[in-house]
């Protein structure tokens, strides 16, 4: 697990008007909640936060959020974006306790696809069917992502969630059984458009010459 640091500042003004003024000044209104402390309203730099939001870790990693010099260990729980502008409207952070398990959606990364039997075969397409999975673990065991090894994937094969090797201390939040075992990756033959039979799709000569009028 890697912790990432973000700097913020406390704020006292609340409400829609105050949040609007913050955004106009290049700030992002946010809140920290959970744990034994009371919810705290904060503000972050819009530009720096936008850059951080382009990284995968921003959504699934433990963040060291420094507020007025004090560090809070948090997870991002909600982010509101502007519908069409590159603007973050609001963020919700949840405090985490190192001794309490958390539920987090973690990205799935396919690895070794190119070296697999399916990946080395012409006309075969490897598709990712599941991009993330919800897991339960202690904050110290939280992975930034989970690798799905496709080194032995054969043509026509499907890798299901039950086959994914989880890091130590990490378990799936949902139970896997015969009815619930989603596909993570599938190796399929690429579809080939069938060529038309001779004469198929051709315009009759009568119509070409206008004799059908």
N, C-alpha and C positions, 0 to 999 in steps of 0.2 A: 504494500500500500504506500502511495506517495501523497503527502499532504501538500496542498497548494495554498498560498497566502494571498489574501485580498485585504486591502485597507479601506476602512469606512470611518464615518464620523456619526456621532449621535445627533439627533434632531428633536426639537420640542414642538415645532409647529406641525399640526396634523390636519387632515381633511383634504378635500379635493382641490381647494384653492391653493393650499400650501404645497401639495404635490405638483400642481401645475407650475407654480413658480420655481420649484426645484428643477423640473425638467427644462424649463426655459433657461436656467442658469447652468445647464450641462450636468445635472446630477440625476441620480436614480433613487427614488424613494423606496425603502425596503423595511422589513421588520424581522426581528429575531424572536422566536418563541420556543417554548418547551423547557424541559428540565425544571429545576427548582426556582429559577429566577423568573421575574415578571417579563412579559413581552417588552421589547425595546425597539423604538422607531429609530432608524438609521438612514444615512444617505451615502451613496457611492458615486464615484466619478463615472459619468456616462460612457466616455470614450474607452477608458481602460476596462470597464465592465463589459462593453460590447466586444472588445477584442478577446477577453477571457471566455465569453459565451460562444465563441467560434470553435472552442476546443471541447473535445469529448469529455474530458475530466470535469468540466464545470458542472455537469449534470449527474455524475455518478461517483464522485470522489469526496472524501472528507476535505473540508476547507478550513484553514486557519483564518478566521475573520478578525482582523485587528480593528477594534473600535476604541478610539481615543486612547490608544496605547495598551489596551487590554485585549488579549486574544480569546476569542470564543471558538470552540470546535463545533462546526456546523455542517449540515447538508442542505443543498438547494432543494426546496420542496415545490416551489411554484414560480413561474416566470410569465409575466404578461408582456407581450410585444405589441407595438403599434401595428395596425392592420396592413400598412403598406410602406411605412418609413423604417429606416434602420434605427429604431429607437426602442429601448427597453422601458416599459411603463412602470413596472413594479416587480419586486422580488420578495419571496418568502424564504427565510432560512430557519431550519430547526436545529436546536442544540442537540448534541449527542453526548452520551455518557460512555466512556471507554468500557464499562462493565455491563452495558445493556445492549442486547442484540437489536439490530436495525433491519428494516426491509428496504431494499434498494433495487432499482432496475439497472442492470449492468449490460454494456454492449457485448455482443458476440462477434469475434473476429475469426474469419476462415483463414487457415494457414496451410501451406504445403499443397494447395490445390493444383499448382502448375506441374508438380512432380508426381501426381497421382496417376494411376492407369487411365482414369477418365479424363484428367486434365491434359494428358499427352496424346489423346486420340482426336484426330481431326473430325469435325462435325458434332462434337459433344460439347454441350454448354453446362457449366456448373452454376447453379443459381442459389442464392441465399434466401431461405424462406422465413427465417426468424432473425431479427436484428438485435434483440435484447431479451433478457430474461430477468425476472424478479427473484432475488435471493435473500436469504436471511443469514446474518453473521454478526460477529462483534465488529465494531468500527476498525479495530486494528487488523482485522483479516479481510477487509473489503478490497477486492481487486478493482483496478481501473477498467479492466475488460477481461473477458474469458476467451481463451483461444480454443478453436475447434479444429483439431488436426484431421485433414483430409488426405494424408499421404497414401492411405490404402484404399481410397474410394474407387470403386469399379464402375464401369458404364452401366447406367440404369439403376444404380444404388441410391438409397436415401439414408441420410444420417438423421436420427431422431434425437430429441432432447435427452432421452435416457442414456444415450451413448456418450454424451459430453462429459469429459473429465473435469470435475470442479476442483478449485484450489482447496488446500487444507483449511478447515474451519468454516467452509461455505456450503450451504445446502439450498436446494430449490424451495421457493416459497409455496409453490403449488405441488400437489401430489401427482406423481406420474403413474399411470396405469394404462390398461388396454384402451380405454376410452379417451384418455388425455395424455398423448405423447406426441406433441407436434413435431413436424419435420423442421430441421434446421438447414439442411442443404440437400439438393437433388441434382443428380447428373443425368441429363436428358440428351437425346439426339436432337440436333437443331432441325426445325421444320424446314422441309424443302418444298417449294411451290411446284406442283405437278405441271409439266408442260402440256399445253393443249394438244389434243389429237389432231392429225392432219385434217384440215378443213374446218376444225372447230373454231368458232369465233370469227370466221371469215364472213364478209358481207357478200350475199348472193350477187352474181353478176347482173341479174335483172335490176336489182336495187341500185347497183352502181351506175347502170346506164339510164336509170330513170324509167324503165319499161313497166314498172309496177304501178305507175300512176294511171 
